[in-house]
Amino acid sequence: MSSRLPDFPAQGGHIQMPERAISVVAGLALAAVAAQPRPNKILSILALGAGIFLAYRGATGYCPARAALDV
């Protein structure tokens, strides 16, 4: 079965399971809070984007920021 997820480089950027779980939960919570109607639409959009990034990071186990920093 082929994976539809992109192939990430083998070096750097990979996160371990506890950090992945925290990232998914925090990302989904942040996205849910951001989806509520707020007076400041720009902050809601930024929070939604951050939540989506955290959820993606946790789901895939790959962090582009960590890979860029070579951590």
C-alpha positions in Angstrom: 0.0 0.0 0.0 1.5 3.3 -1.0 1.5 6.3 1.4 0.1 9.6 0.3 2.3 11.5 2.7 5.4 13.1 1.3 8.8 11.4 1.8 10.8 13.4 4.2 14.5 13.4 4.4 16.0 10.8 6.8 18.1 13.4 8.6 16.7 15.7 11.3 13.2 17.0 11.9 11.7 13.9 13.3 9.9 14.0 16.6 9.1 11.3 19.1 5.7 9.9 20.1 5.1 11.9 23.3 5.8 15.1 21.5 3.7 14.1 18.6 0.7 13.4 20.8 1.0 16.7 22.6 1.4 18.5 19.3 -1.8 16.9 17.8 -3.9 17.6 20.9 -2.6 21.2 21.2 -3.1 21.8 17.5 -6.6 20.5 17.4 -7.5 22.5 20.6 -6.0 25.7 19.1 -7.8 25.2 15.8 -11.1 24.6 17.6 -10.8 27.7 19.7 -9.7 29.7 16.6 -12.8 28.5 14.7 -15.1 30.3 17.2 -16.4 33.8 16.1 -14.1 36.5 17.4 -13.9 40.2 16.8 -10.3 40.1 15.5 -10.4 37.9 12.4 -6.6 38.2 11.7 -5.7 36.7 15.1 -8.3 33.9 14.5 -6.8 33.1 11.1 -3.3 33.0 12.6 -4.4 30.8 15.5 -6.1 28.5 13.0 -3.0 28.2 10.9 -0.8 27.5 14.0 -3.3 24.8 15.1 -3.3 23.2 11.7 0.6 23.2 11.6 0.8 21.7 15.1 -1.7 18.9 14.2 0.1 18.2 10.9 3.5 18.1 12.8 2.1 15.6 15.3 0.3 13.5 12.7 3.3 13.1 10.4 6.1 13.1 13.1 8.1 15.6 11.0 8.8 19.2 11.9 10.1 21.4 9.1 11.3 24.0 11.6 13.3 21.4 13.5 14.8 20.1 10.2 15.7 23.7 9.2 17.6 24.1 12.5 19.2 20.7 12.2 18.1 19.8 15.8 
